[in-house]
Every structure is written in C-alpha cells, then in structure tokens.
Amino acid sequence: MRAILSPPSETTDVKANIVALHCSLSSGNQWSKLIEACDEYNAVAPDISGYGTDTPCCDPASSRLEIEAEHLAQHLETLAGPIHLVGHSFGGAIAFKIATSGQYACRVRSLTLLEPVLPSILLEQDVDHPLYRYFLHETAHICTPIWFDDKELGLQRFLTFWNGHQCWQSLSEDRKTAMMQRVNKIVADFSAIFGENGVEDAARQLAVPTLLFSGGASPMPTQEIVNRLALVMPSVRHVHLPEAGHMLAITHSDEINPQILQHINAATIF
C-alpha cells in the first residue's frame, strides 16, 4: 500500500500568523478592526520602536530599516508557523524589508502593503526624480525644526504633508501633546526609508503574492512608489482608491480589511 505523507505541521497543527505593522506616530492599535476580523489566524499588531508601549525616543537620531526589523524580532520569534505581513506607510517599508531579507523571509507567505514609503525606487526612472526631490525636500522641511527642538512645528508640518492643513486644526491639544512626546522618532523613520537602497531589485525577486493599496488623495511620491512596485513585482495586485488619502488603512478600513483577508486566505490555500 502506498504511504500517505502528512502535510507539514505548519498547515495542520499551527495557526498561520498575521503580523500588521502601523505607520509613524501611530501604534498597533491602528489595526484593531483587522485583528478582530482574523478568527482563523493568530493576528498580532506589535508596536514599532519608539511608538505605542515602546519607550519614546529622547532625541532625534538616524536609523535603518534593518534596525527597525530587528526591534520586531522579539515578537516574530514567539510565533510558530507561516507569517502573512501587512504594513502601512513606514510599517509597510519595514514589512517589505522583512519579506525580502533576513531570517524571517522564508516564513513569509503573503505581503500586503498600503502606501509603503520606499523612496529610492523613485531614482530608477528619470521621470520620477522630481518626485524624489520633492519628497526629500519635504522631509528636510519636517525634520529640521525637530532637530532644533521645535517639536510642535515639526509635527504640524508632518501632519500637513500627509493629511492636509485641516488635520492639525482638527486635533485636540491633548492629542497634539501625546504626538509631540513621540515626534523625535519620525526623524529616524525618514532616515531609515531614504537610506534603503536596492528596492526595485528586491521587489523583482519577491516571490510571495503581494497586495498593494494606494489612495488618490495621497502625496504624489507615495502614489508613484506603489505604481513602480506594481510594475516590477512578479505576483502582485494593485488596488487604487481614488478618494482615499494616505491614512487609508484607518479611513477606509471597512473597504480594505476584507480585501486583505481575501488575499491572505488565497495565499494560505495556495
């Protein structure tokens, strides 16, 4: 009689994991709706360094994406079985880094990126160079006052760049104060994304199914980053939401979360 081989234990005994990474100046709570909908998975949304329950940065400093990924190792090492990565903005850049390098890449089964900030891909085509320079200029405009300890001005410029002038005006004083306690970290976040090279080559070699989201009301550099990734990734689907801004992970969660889970389910079956 022919022997029947059992499938790998990760598909039978251990739940697959969803690891969702938030944007800058946010926390894992950003993904609460997605986590609640993940009954069939072990879903976690750890805090990126400097945010949420992690210790705030005392001073502005530089960083690298590999350092940010290493900070999450303590969470990833507790997970058994395959991993489905979800990341928004800076969290998307970290998710991309984990999926394309390091010890966890072999366990990644799918990738979902919502406007990941990976600006070096804008250097690959001459037509994108003005967008790269614009993004770099805005980054300096945001970070310079933070370096000189004007946290409020840096925070105001940061929120205006990503969300428009109305964002600052709509925040309560308590919310502004809470954000200013974390604002030093965005200097590290920007240095990490601009220091990441080889994004296009890494994207071309990415073998896992990838779902990309972009918003039509987002800054043009981030929209174009998603467009370029969609052109070079081997197994990718790009969903563009014309009315959404950069915070689409939150503002359009009811529309986006079911698509994320469908993508993960399909990758799990495959």
QUIZI-V900696 format. One record per residue. RES is the residue in one small letter. PHI is phi in whole degrees, -180 to 180 (none if undefined). OMEGA is omega in whole degrees, 0 to 359 (none if undefined). BURIAL is b if it has 16 or more other C-alpha atoms within 10 Angstrom, else e. Layout:
res/phi/omega/burial
RES/PHI/OMEGA/BURIAL
RES/PHI/OMEGA/BURIAL
This chain:
res/phi/omega/burial
m/none/180/e
r/-72/179/e
a/-70/176/e
i/-104/183/e
l/-84/177/e
s/-73/177/e
p/-68/179/e
p/-55/184/e
s/-60/183/e
e/-66/180/e
t/-95/184/e
t/-119/189/e
d/-98/188/e
v/-124/175/e
k/-67/171/b
a/-69/184/b
n/-108/168/b
i/-109/178/b
v/-115/184/b
a/-109/185/b
l/-113/187/b
h/-86/179/b
c/-86/177/b
s/-62/180/b
l/61/177/b
s/-124/178/b
s/-155/179/b
g/-60/178/b
n/-60/178/b
q/-55/186/b
w/-100/185/b
s/-59/180/e
k/-66/179/e
l/-65/181/b
i/-62/180/b
e/-63/184/e
a/-90/188/e
c/-100/183/e
d/-62/186/e
e/-85/184/e
y/-129/168/b
n/-88/186/b
a/-105/180/b
v/-135/178/b
a/-136/183/b
p/-69/176/b
d/-81/174/b
i/-69/184/b
s/-54/178/b
g/88/184/b
y/-127/177/b
g/61/180/b
t/-86/179/e
d/-76/182/e
t/-66/178/e
p/-63/177/e
c/-77/180/b
c/-71/183/e
d/-138/174/e
p/-67/181/b
a/-158/179/e
s/-85/178/e
s/-152/175/b
r/-139/182/b
l/-63/178/b
e/-65/176/e
i/-68/178/e
e/-63/178/b
a/-67/179/b
e/-63/179/e
h/-62/181/e
l/-84/184/b
a/-58/181/e
q/-62/177/e
h/-81/183/e
l/-66/182/b
e/-69/178/e
t/-85/185/e
l/-97/174/b
a/-99/177/e
g/89/184/b
p/-71/184/b
i/-127/171/b
h/-111/185/b
l/-95/175/b
v/-130/181/b
g/-148/180/b
h/-116/174/b
s/58/178/b
f/-63/175/b
g/-62/175/b
g/-68/177/b
a/-64/179/b
i/-67/178/b
a/-60/177/b
f/-61/179/b
k/-62/180/b
i/-63/184/b
a/-73/186/b
t/-111/180/b
s/-160/172/e
g/88/190/e
q/-74/184/e
y/-98/184/b
a/-58/182/b
c/-69/180/e
r/-97/182/e
v/-78/182/b
r/-106/176/b
s/-156/182/b
l/-138/174/b
t/-125/183/b
l/-125/177/b
l/-107/182/b
e/45/177/b
p/-67/181/b
v/-92/181/b
l/-131/193/b
p/-66/184/b
s/-64/177/b
i/-67/178/b
l/-77/177/b
l/-92/184/b
e/-77/181/e
q/-121/182/e
d/-56/183/e
v/-64/182/e
d/-91/184/b
h/-58/177/b
p/-60/178/e
l/-67/178/b
y/-62/181/b
r/-64/178/e
y/-63/179/e
f/-63/179/b
l/-65/178/b
h/-63/179/e
e/-65/177/e
t/-62/178/b
a/-63/179/e
h/-62/179/b
i/-79/190/b
c/-80/184/b
t/-57/178/e
p/-64/178/b
i/-68/176/b
w/-58/181/e
f/-97/172/e
d/70/172/e
d/-98/186/e
k/-65/183/b
e/-64/180/b
l/-65/178/b
g/-61/179/b
l/-65/179/b
q/-60/180/b
r/-66/179/b
f/-62/182/b
l/-67/179/b
t/-67/180/b
f/-61/185/b
w/-84/191/b
n/-127/180/b
g/92/185/b
h/-63/185/e
q/-68/184/e
c/-63/181/e
w/-62/182/b
q/-68/184/e
s/-85/183/e
l/-80/173/e
s/-73/179/e
e/-64/178/e
d/-63/180/e
r/-68/177/e
k/-62/180/e
t/-63/179/e
a/-63/179/e
m/-68/180/b
m/-66/176/b
q/-69/183/b
r/-112/192/b
v/-68/177/b
n/-56/186/b
k/-68/182/b
i/-67/174/b
v/-63/177/b
a/-64/181/b
d/-63/180/b
f/-64/179/b
s/-64/180/b
a/-67/184/b
i/-73/179/b
f/-76/178/b
g/-88/182/e
e/-90/180/b
n/-107/177/e
g/72/183/e
v/-64/182/b
e/-64/179/b
d/-61/179/e
a/-64/180/b
a/-66/179/b
r/-64/184/e
q/-94/183/e
l/-73/187/b
a/-92/187/b
v/-82/176/b
p/-60/184/b
t/-128/177/b
l/-115/181/b
l/-113/174/b
f/-123/172/b
s/-142/180/b
g/-120/183/b
g/-71/178/e
a/-102/179/b
s/-83/173/b
p/-55/185/b
m/-59/179/e
p/-59/182/b
t/-73/175/b
q/-63/182/b
e/-71/175/b
i/-57/179/b
v/-65/178/b
n/-58/181/b
r/-68/177/b
l/-62/181/b
a/-63/181/b
l/-77/188/e
v/-110/181/b
m/-71/184/b
p/-68/185/b
s/-130/191/e
v/-143/170/b
r/-130/183/b
h/-111/177/b
v/-111/179/b
h/-109/179/e
l/-107/188/b
p/-58/185/e
e/-92/186/e
a/-87/173/b
g/-99/185/b
h/-66/180/b
m/-89/183/b
l/-59/178/b
a/-61/180/b
i/-101/186/b
t/-69/182/e
h/-121/184/e
s/-63/181/b
d/-64/178/e
e/-87/187/e
i/-83/187/b
n/-57/177/b
p/-61/178/e
q/-70/176/e
i/-62/181/b
l/-67/175/b
q/-61/178/e
h/-62/180/b
i/-67/178/b
n/-60/180/e
a/-64/179/e
a/-69/179/b
t/-67/179/e
i/-64/180/e
f/-64/none/e
